[in-house]
Amino acid sequence: MDEQMAYELVKVLKKPQEAENGEAFERAYELTKIYAGSAGAQASAIPVLFEKLFELFATGYSQ
């Protein structure tokens, strides 16, 4: 995660109502929860998945 995305994520966690990427966080969180609850989920992939989804929903693309 680049520095700007990390900063945006911290803003969402500190002040969710005021952050402009709150919806991106919620969508990424819900999809990550679904994956984590699946039988084939790999524990090491969960944080990476969340990071990629958050970046995708916040910016429209993923690196």
PyMOL Python script that loads the backbone (N, CA, C, O; Angstrom):
from pymol import cmd

cmd.read_pdbstr("""\
ATOM      1  N   MET A   1       0.858  -1.173   0.000  1.00  0.00           N
ATOM      2  CA  MET A   1       0.000   0.000   0.000  1.00  0.00           C
ATOM      3  C   MET A   1       0.898   1.229   0.000  1.00  0.00           C
ATOM      4  O   MET A   1       1.828   1.341   0.798  1.00  0.00           O
ATOM      5  N   ASP A   2       0.603   2.133  -0.900  1.00  0.00           N
ATOM      6  CA  ASP A   2       1.408   3.350  -0.943  1.00  0.00           C
ATOM      7  C   ASP A   2       1.026   4.280   0.206  1.00  0.00           C
ATOM      8  O   ASP A   2       0.030   4.069   0.898  1.00  0.00           O
ATOM      9  N   GLU A   3       1.829   5.293   0.384  1.00  0.00           N
ATOM     10  CA  GLU A   3       1.660   6.189   1.526  1.00  0.00           C
ATOM     11  C   GLU A   3       0.321   6.922   1.513  1.00  0.00           C
ATOM     12  O   GLU A   3      -0.298   7.099   2.562  1.00  0.00           O
ATOM     13  N   GLN A   4      -0.123   7.345   0.346  1.00  0.00           N
ATOM     14  CA  GLN A   4      -1.389   8.072   0.240  1.00  0.00           C
ATOM     15  C   GLN A   4      -2.573   7.181   0.635  1.00  0.00           C
ATOM     16  O   GLN A   4      -3.469   7.625   1.354  1.00  0.00           O
ATOM     17  N   MET A   5      -2.578   5.935   0.171  1.00  0.00           N
ATOM     18  CA  MET A   5      -3.659   5.008   0.521  1.00  0.00           C
ATOM     19  C   MET A   5      -3.642   4.704   2.013  1.00  0.00           C
ATOM     20  O   MET A   5      -4.697   4.596   2.637  1.00  0.00           O
ATOM     21  N   ALA A   6      -2.465   4.568   2.581  1.00  0.00           N
ATOM     22  CA  ALA A   6      -2.351   4.326   4.019  1.00  0.00           C
ATOM     23  C   ALA A   6      -2.914   5.516   4.800  1.00  0.00           C
ATOM     24  O   ALA A   6      -3.603   5.337   5.804  1.00  0.00           O
ATOM     25  N   TYR A   7      -2.618   6.723   4.334  1.00  0.00           N
ATOM     26  CA  TYR A   7      -3.142   7.932   4.971  1.00  0.00           C
ATOM     27  C   TYR A   7      -4.666   7.972   4.900  1.00  0.00           C
ATOM     28  O   TYR A   7      -5.328   8.306   5.883  1.00  0.00           O
ATOM     29  N   GLU A   8      -5.220   7.635   3.742  1.00  0.00           N
ATOM     30  CA  GLU A   8      -6.680   7.613   3.580  1.00  0.00           C
ATOM     31  C   GLU A   8      -7.317   6.569   4.490  1.00  0.00           C
ATOM     32  O   GLU A   8      -8.380   6.815   5.060  1.00  0.00           O
ATOM     33  N   LEU A   9      -6.689   5.422   4.634  1.00  0.00           N
ATOM     34  CA  LEU A   9      -7.209   4.376   5.506  1.00  0.00           C
ATOM     35  C   LEU A   9      -7.204   4.830   6.963  1.00  0.00           C
ATOM     36  O   LEU A   9      -8.156   4.567   7.698  1.00  0.00           O
ATOM     37  N   VAL A  10      -6.152   5.499   7.378  1.00  0.00           N
ATOM     38  CA  VAL A  10      -6.083   6.021   8.752  1.00  0.00           C
ATOM     39  C   VAL A  10      -7.182   7.052   8.981  1.00  0.00           C
ATOM     40  O   VAL A  10      -7.795   7.076  10.049  1.00  0.00           O
ATOM     41  N   LYS A  11      -7.435   7.899   7.994  1.00  0.00           N
ATOM     42  CA  LYS A  11      -8.515   8.896   8.121  1.00  0.00           C
ATOM     43  C   LYS A  11      -9.865   8.209   8.315  1.00  0.00           C
ATOM     44  O   LYS A  11     -10.677   8.649   9.128  1.00  0.00           O
ATOM     45  N   VAL A  12     -10.103   7.137   7.573  1.00  0.00           N
ATOM     46  CA  VAL A  12     -11.374   6.415   7.694  1.00  0.00           C
ATOM     47  C   VAL A  12     -11.488   5.793   9.078  1.00  0.00           C
ATOM     48  O   VAL A  12     -12.562   5.813   9.680  1.00  0.00           O
ATOM     49  N   LEU A  13     -10.413   5.250   9.578  1.00  0.00           N
ATOM     50  CA  LEU A  13     -10.464   4.604  10.890  1.00  0.00           C
ATOM     51  C   LEU A  13     -10.627   5.609  12.028  1.00  0.00           C
ATOM     52  O   LEU A  13     -11.289   5.317  13.023  1.00  0.00           O
ATOM     53  N   LYS A  14     -10.027   6.787  11.885  1.00  0.00           N
ATOM     54  CA  LYS A  14     -10.118   7.802  12.942  1.00  0.00           C
ATOM     55  C   LYS A  14     -11.460   8.517  12.946  1.00  0.00           C
ATOM     56  O   LYS A  14     -12.061   8.704  14.004  1.00  0.00           O
ATOM     57  N   LYS A  15     -11.935   8.918  11.769  1.00  0.00           N
ATOM     58  CA  LYS A  15     -13.186   9.681  11.663  1.00  0.00           C
ATOM     59  C   LYS A  15     -14.009   9.147  10.494  1.00  0.00           C
ATOM     60  O   LYS A  15     -14.018   9.743   9.417  1.00  0.00           O
ATOM     61  N   PRO A  16     -14.700   8.025  10.702  1.00  0.00           N
ATOM     62  CA  PRO A  16     -15.413   7.388   9.591  1.00  0.00           C
ATOM     63  C   PRO A  16     -16.498   8.253   8.956  1.00  0.00           C
ATOM     64  O   PRO A  16     -16.721   8.152   7.750  1.00  0.00           O
ATOM     65  N   GLN A  17     -17.172   9.089   9.720  1.00  0.00           N
ATOM     66  CA  GLN A  17     -18.246   9.905   9.162  1.00  0.00           C
ATOM     67  C   GLN A  17     -17.707  11.032   8.290  1.00  0.00           C
ATOM     68  O   GLN A  17     -18.394  11.477   7.370  1.00  0.00           O
ATOM     69  N   GLU A  18     -16.500  11.498   8.558  1.00  0.00           N
ATOM     70  CA  GLU A  18     -15.934  12.626   7.833  1.00  0.00           C
ATOM     71  C   GLU A  18     -15.051  12.201   6.657  1.00  0.00           C
ATOM     72  O   GLU A  18     -14.755  13.024   5.791  1.00  0.00           O
ATOM     73  N   ALA A  19     -14.632  10.954   6.608  1.00  0.00           N
ATOM     74  CA  ALA A  19     -13.712  10.502   5.575  1.00  0.00           C
ATOM     75  C   ALA A  19     -14.428  10.309   4.243  1.00  0.00           C
ATOM     76  O   ALA A  19     -15.550   9.804   4.195  1.00  0.00           O
ATOM     77  N   GLU A  20     -13.774  10.712   3.179  1.00  0.00           N
ATOM     78  CA  GLU A  20     -14.386  10.583   1.859  1.00  0.00           C
ATOM     79  C   GLU A  20     -14.322   9.163   1.323  1.00  0.00           C
ATOM     80  O   GLU A  20     -15.045   8.836   0.382  1.00  0.00           O
ATOM     81  N   ASN A  21     -13.482   8.313   1.892  1.00  0.00           N
ATOM     82  CA  ASN A  21     -13.361   6.931   1.438  1.00  0.00           C
ATOM     83  C   ASN A  21     -14.043   5.939   2.383  1.00  0.00           C
ATOM     84  O   ASN A  21     -13.680   4.763   2.420  1.00  0.00           O
ATOM     85  N   GLY A  22     -15.003   6.403   3.125  1.00  0.00           N
ATOM     86  CA  GLY A  22     -15.718   5.532   4.060  1.00  0.00           C
ATOM     87  C   GLY A  22     -16.450   4.401   3.362  1.00  0.00           C
ATOM     88  O   GLY A  22     -16.462   3.268   3.845  1.00  0.00           O
ATOM     89  N   GLU A  23     -17.056   4.706   2.232  1.00  0.00           N
ATOM     90  CA  GLU A  23     -17.774   3.665   1.486  1.00  0.00           C
ATOM     91  C   GLU A  23     -16.809   2.635   0.923  1.00  0.00           C
ATOM     92  O   GLU A  23     -17.113   1.442   0.912  1.00  0.00           O
ATOM     93  N   ALA A  24     -15.657   3.078   0.460  1.00  0.00           N
ATOM     94  CA  ALA A  24     -14.640   2.148  -0.050  1.00  0.00           C
ATOM     95  C   ALA A  24     -14.190   1.206   1.062  1.00  0.00           C
ATOM     96  O   ALA A  24     -14.000   0.011   0.837  1.00  0.00           O
ATOM     97  N   PHE A  25     -14.022   1.759   2.268  1.00  0.00           N
ATOM     98  CA  PHE A  25     -13.626   0.932   3.409  1.00  0.00           C
ATOM     99  C   PHE A  25     -14.704  -0.114   3.710  1.00  0.00           C
ATOM    100  O   PHE A  25     -14.397  -1.293   3.891  1.00  0.00           O
ATOM    101  N   GLU A  26     -15.952   0.315   3.763  1.00  0.00           N
ATOM    102  CA  GLU A  26     -17.045  -0.603   4.089  1.00  0.00           C
ATOM    103  C   GLU A  26     -17.162  -1.729   3.074  1.00  0.00           C
ATOM    104  O   GLU A  26     -17.343  -2.888   3.448  1.00  0.00           O
ATOM    105  N   ARG A  27     -17.060  -1.396   1.797  1.00  0.00           N
ATOM    106  CA  ARG A  27     -17.166  -2.417   0.752  1.00  0.00           C
ATOM    107  C   ARG A  27     -16.004  -3.402   0.830  1.00  0.00           C
ATOM    108  O   ARG A  27     -16.204  -4.612   0.728  1.00  0.00           O
ATOM    109  N   ALA A  28     -14.789  -2.883   1.012  1.00  0.00           N
ATOM    110  CA  ALA A  28     -13.613  -3.748   1.122  1.00  0.00           C
ATOM    111  C   ALA A  28     -13.704  -4.632   2.360  1.00  0.00           C
ATOM    112  O   ALA A  28     -13.350  -5.810   2.312  1.00  0.00           O
ATOM    113  N   TYR A  29     -14.174  -4.068   3.459  1.00  0.00           N
ATOM    114  CA  TYR A  29     -14.306  -4.824   4.706  1.00  0.00           C
ATOM    115  C   TYR A  29     -15.315  -5.959   4.567  1.00  0.00           C
ATOM    116  O   TYR A  29     -15.050  -7.084   4.990  1.00  0.00           O
ATOM    117  N   GLU A  30     -16.459  -5.667   3.982  1.00  0.00           N
ATOM    118  CA  GLU A  30     -17.497  -6.697   3.826  1.00  0.00           C
ATOM    119  C   GLU A  30     -17.020  -7.843   2.927  1.00  0.00           C
ATOM    120  O   GLU A  30     -17.229  -9.011   3.252  1.00  0.00           O
ATOM    121  N   LEU A  31     -16.386  -7.516   1.810  1.00  0.00           N
ATOM    122  CA  LEU A  31     -15.889  -8.570   0.927  1.00  0.00           C
ATOM    123  C   LEU A  31     -14.767  -9.374   1.574  1.00  0.00           C
ATOM    124  O   LEU A  31     -14.672 -10.585   1.371  1.00  0.00           O
ATOM    125  N   THR A  32     -13.927  -8.712   2.344  1.00  0.00           N
ATOM    126  CA  THR A  32     -12.848  -9.416   3.040  1.00  0.00           C
ATOM    127  C   THR A  32     -13.422 -10.352   4.100  1.00  0.00           C
ATOM    128  O   THR A  32     -12.926 -11.464   4.277  1.00  0.00           O
ATOM    129  N   LYS A  33     -14.467  -9.911   4.808  1.00  0.00           N
ATOM    130  CA  LYS A  33     -15.113 -10.780   5.799  1.00  0.00           C
ATOM    131  C   LYS A  33     -15.680 -12.027   5.144  1.00  0.00           C
ATOM    132  O   LYS A  33     -15.566 -13.126   5.687  1.00  0.00           O
ATOM    133  N   ILE A  34     -16.284 -11.861   3.991  1.00  0.00           N
ATOM    134  CA  ILE A  34     -16.860 -13.006   3.281  1.00  0.00           C
ATOM    135  C   ILE A  34     -15.750 -13.983   2.903  1.00  0.00           C
ATOM    136  O   ILE A  34     -15.893 -15.191   3.092  1.00  0.00           O
ATOM    137  N   TYR A  35     -14.655 -13.467   2.374  1.00  0.00           N
ATOM    138  CA  TYR A  35     -13.536 -14.342   2.007  1.00  0.00           C
ATOM    139  C   TYR A  35     -12.965 -15.032   3.243  1.00  0.00           C
ATOM    140  O   TYR A  35     -12.705 -16.234   3.211  1.00  0.00           O
ATOM    141  N   ALA A  36     -12.769 -14.290   4.326  1.00  0.00           N
ATOM    142  CA  ALA A  36     -12.177 -14.852   5.541  1.00  0.00           C
ATOM    143  C   ALA A  36     -13.039 -15.967   6.122  1.00  0.00           C
ATOM    144  O   ALA A  36     -12.519 -16.891   6.748  1.00  0.00           O
ATOM    145  N   GLY A  37     -14.344 -15.888   5.920  1.00  0.00           N
ATOM    146  CA  GLY A  37     -15.250 -16.905   6.436  1.00  0.00           C
ATOM    147  C   GLY A  37     -15.394 -18.118   5.537  1.00  0.00           C
ATOM    148  O   GLY A  37     -16.047 -19.094   5.906  1.00  0.00           O
ATOM    149  N   SER A  38     -14.792 -18.063   4.362  1.00  0.00           N
ATOM    150  CA  SER A  38     -14.915 -19.193   3.446  1.00  0.00           C
ATOM    151  C   SER A  38     -13.955 -20.314   3.830  1.00  0.00           C
ATOM    152  O   SER A  38     -12.944 -20.091   4.496  1.00  0.00           O
ATOM    153  N   ALA A  39     -14.292 -21.506   3.399  1.00  0.00           N
ATOM    154  CA  ALA A  39     -13.497 -22.681   3.759  1.00  0.00           C
ATOM    155  C   ALA A  39     -12.100 -22.638   3.153  1.00  0.00           C
ATOM    156  O   ALA A  39     -11.164 -23.180   3.742  1.00  0.00           O
ATOM    157  N   GLY A  40     -11.938 -22.016   2.007  1.00  0.00           N
ATOM    158  CA  GLY A  40     -10.651 -22.013   1.335  1.00  0.00           C
ATOM    159  C   GLY A  40      -9.785 -20.800   1.633  1.00  0.00           C
ATOM    160  O   GLY A  40      -8.767 -20.591   0.972  1.00  0.00           O
ATOM    161  N   ALA A  41     -10.166 -20.009   2.601  1.00  0.00           N
ATOM    162  CA  ALA A  41      -9.422 -18.780   2.892  1.00  0.00           C
ATOM    163  C   ALA A  41      -8.044 -19.089   3.458  1.00  0.00           C
ATOM    164  O   ALA A  41      -7.890 -19.968   4.306  1.00  0.00           O
ATOM    165  N   GLN A  42      -7.056 -18.365   2.983  1.00  0.00           N
ATOM    166  CA  GLN A  42      -5.702 -18.466   3.516  1.00  0.00           C
ATOM    167  C   GLN A  42      -5.462 -17.245   4.394  1.00  0.00           C
ATOM    168  O   GLN A  42      -5.663 -16.110   3.962  1.00  0.00           O
ATOM    169  N   ALA A  43      -5.034 -17.485   5.621  1.00  0.00           N
ATOM    170  CA  ALA A  43      -4.862 -16.401   6.589  1.00  0.00           C
ATOM    171  C   ALA A  43      -3.907 -15.323   6.078  1.00  0.00           C
ATOM    172  O   ALA A  43      -4.136 -14.138   6.324  1.00  0.00           O
ATOM    173  N   SER A  44      -2.866 -15.701   5.390  1.00  0.00           N
ATOM    174  CA  SER A  44      -1.889 -14.723   4.925  1.00  0.00           C
ATOM    175  C   SER A  44      -2.438 -13.847   3.799  1.00  0.00           C
ATOM    176  O   SER A  44      -1.903 -12.768   3.544  1.00  0.00           O
ATOM    177  N   ALA A  45      -3.486 -14.290   3.130  1.00  0.00           N
ATOM    178  CA  ALA A  45      -4.049 -13.530   2.015  1.00  0.00           C
ATOM    179  C   ALA A  45      -5.068 -12.485   2.460  1.00  0.00           C
ATOM    180  O   ALA A  45      -5.384 -11.576   1.693  1.00  0.00           O
ATOM    181  N   ILE A  46      -5.583 -12.593   3.665  1.00  0.00           N
ATOM    182  CA  ILE A  46      -6.659 -11.717   4.124  1.00  0.00           C
ATOM    183  C   ILE A  46      -6.237 -10.243   4.167  1.00  0.00           C
ATOM    184  O   ILE A  46      -6.954  -9.411   3.611  1.00  0.00           O
ATOM    185  N   PRO A  47      -5.114  -9.874   4.795  1.00  0.00           N
ATOM    186  CA  PRO A  47      -4.753  -8.446   4.799  1.00  0.00           C
ATOM    187  C   PRO A  47      -4.419  -7.915   3.406  1.00  0.00           C
ATOM    188  O   PRO A  47      -4.713  -6.760   3.097  1.00  0.00           O
ATOM    189  N   VAL A  48      -3.817  -8.735   2.579  1.00  0.00           N
ATOM    190  CA  VAL A  48      -3.489  -8.313   1.215  1.00  0.00           C
ATOM    191  C   VAL A  48      -4.761  -8.071   0.419  1.00  0.00           C
ATOM    192  O   VAL A  48      -4.859  -7.098  -0.328  1.00  0.00           O
ATOM    193  N   LEU A  49      -5.730  -8.956   0.581  1.00  0.00           N
ATOM    194  CA  LEU A  49      -7.015  -8.803  -0.101  1.00  0.00           C
ATOM    195  C   LEU A  49      -7.691  -7.505   0.316  1.00  0.00           C
ATOM    196  O   LEU A  49      -8.173  -6.753  -0.530  1.00  0.00           O
ATOM    197  N   PHE A  50      -7.729  -7.240   1.621  1.00  0.00           N
ATOM    198  CA  PHE A  50      -8.357  -6.007   2.090  1.00  0.00           C
ATOM    199  C   PHE A  50      -7.651  -4.789   1.502  1.00  0.00           C
ATOM    200  O   PHE A  50      -8.304  -3.860   1.026  1.00  0.00           O
ATOM    201  N   GLU A  51      -6.339  -4.792   1.535  1.00  0.00           N
ATOM    202  CA  GLU A  51      -5.565  -3.669   1.009  1.00  0.00           C
ATOM    203  C   GLU A  51      -5.874  -3.422  -0.468  1.00  0.00           C
ATOM    204  O   GLU A  51      -6.097  -2.283  -0.878  1.00  0.00           O
ATOM    205  N   LYS A  52      -5.886  -4.477  -1.249  1.00  0.00           N
ATOM    206  CA  LYS A  52      -6.148  -4.345  -2.686  1.00  0.00           C
ATOM    207  C   LYS A  52      -7.581  -3.881  -2.956  1.00  0.00           C
ATOM    208  O   LYS A  52      -7.810  -3.044  -3.829  1.00  0.00           O
ATOM    209  N   LEU A  53      -8.533  -4.420  -2.213  1.00  0.00           N
ATOM    210  CA  LEU A  53      -9.925  -4.017  -2.398  1.00  0.00           C
ATOM    211  C   LEU A  53     -10.145  -2.562  -1.997  1.00  0.00           C
ATOM    212  O   LEU A  53     -10.842  -1.823  -2.693  1.00  0.00           O
ATOM    213  N   PHE A  54      -9.559  -2.152  -0.885  1.00  0.00           N
ATOM    214  CA  PHE A  54      -9.702  -0.761  -0.445  1.00  0.00           C
ATOM    215  C   PHE A  54      -9.136   0.184  -1.501  1.00  0.00           C
ATOM    216  O   PHE A  54      -9.766   1.183  -1.849  1.00  0.00           O
ATOM    217  N   GLU A  55      -7.964  -0.131  -2.001  1.00  0.00           N
ATOM    218  CA  GLU A  55      -7.352   0.701  -3.024  1.00  0.00           C
ATOM    219  C   GLU A  55      -8.209   0.734  -4.295  1.00  0.00           C
ATOM    220  O   GLU A  55      -8.386   1.787  -4.908  1.00  0.00           O
ATOM    221  N   LEU A  56      -8.722  -0.402  -4.670  1.00  0.00           N
ATOM    222  CA  LEU A  56      -9.573  -0.489  -5.857  1.00  0.00           C
ATOM    223  C   LEU A  56     -10.824   0.373  -5.713  1.00  0.00           C
ATOM    224  O   LEU A  56     -11.157   1.142  -6.614  1.00  0.00           O
ATOM    225  N   PHE A  57     -11.512   0.246  -4.587  1.00  0.00           N
ATOM    226  CA  PHE A  57     -12.745   1.005  -4.398  1.00  0.00           C
ATOM    227  C   PHE A  57     -12.478   2.499  -4.164  1.00  0.00           C
ATOM    228  O   PHE A  57     -13.312   3.332  -4.517  1.00  0.00           O
ATOM    229  N   ALA A  58     -11.339   2.844  -3.580  1.00  0.00           N
ATOM    230  CA  ALA A  58     -11.034   4.239  -3.314  1.00  0.00           C
ATOM    231  C   ALA A  58     -10.557   4.985  -4.553  1.00  0.00           C
ATOM    232  O   ALA A  58     -10.866   6.164  -4.728  1.00  0.00           O
ATOM    233  N   THR A  59      -9.799   4.299  -5.418  1.00  0.00           N
ATOM    234  CA  THR A  59      -9.192   4.983  -6.558  1.00  0.00           C
ATOM    235  C   THR A  59      -9.747   4.538  -7.904  1.00  0.00           C
ATOM    236  O   THR A  59      -9.648   5.277  -8.884  1.00  0.00           O
ATOM    237  N   GLY A  60     -10.315   3.370  -7.967  1.00  0.00           N
ATOM    238  CA  GLY A  60     -10.811   2.855  -9.234  1.00  0.00           C
ATOM    239  C   GLY A  60      -9.832   1.933  -9.924  1.00  0.00           C
ATOM    240  O   GLY A  60     -10.137   1.368 -10.975  1.00  0.00           O
ATOM    241  N   TYR A  61      -8.647   1.776  -9.336  1.00  0.00           N
ATOM    242  CA  TYR A  61      -7.667   0.852  -9.899  1.00  0.00           C
ATOM    243  C   TYR A  61      -6.831   0.266  -8.776  1.00  0.00           C
ATOM    244  O   TYR A  61      -6.824   0.782  -7.658  1.00  0.00           O
ATOM    245  N   SER A  62      -6.129  -0.814  -9.080  1.00  0.00           N
ATOM    246  CA  SER A  62      -5.268  -1.477  -8.103  1.00  0.00           C
ATOM    247  C   SER A  62      -3.900  -1.688  -8.722  1.00  0.00           C
ATOM    248  O   SER A  62      -3.793  -1.971  -9.915  1.00  0.00           O
ATOM    249  N   GLN A  63      -2.871  -1.554  -7.934  1.00  0.00           N
ATOM    250  CA  GLN A  63      -1.507  -1.730  -8.456  1.00  0.00           C
ATOM    251  C   GLN A  63      -1.131  -3.182  -8.521  1.00  0.00           C
ATOM    252  O   GLN A  63      -0.020  -3.514  -8.936  1.00  0.00           O
TER     253      GLN A  63
END
""", "prot")
cmd.dss("prot")
cmd.show_as("cartoon", "prot")
cmd.util.cbc("prot")
cmd.orient("prot")
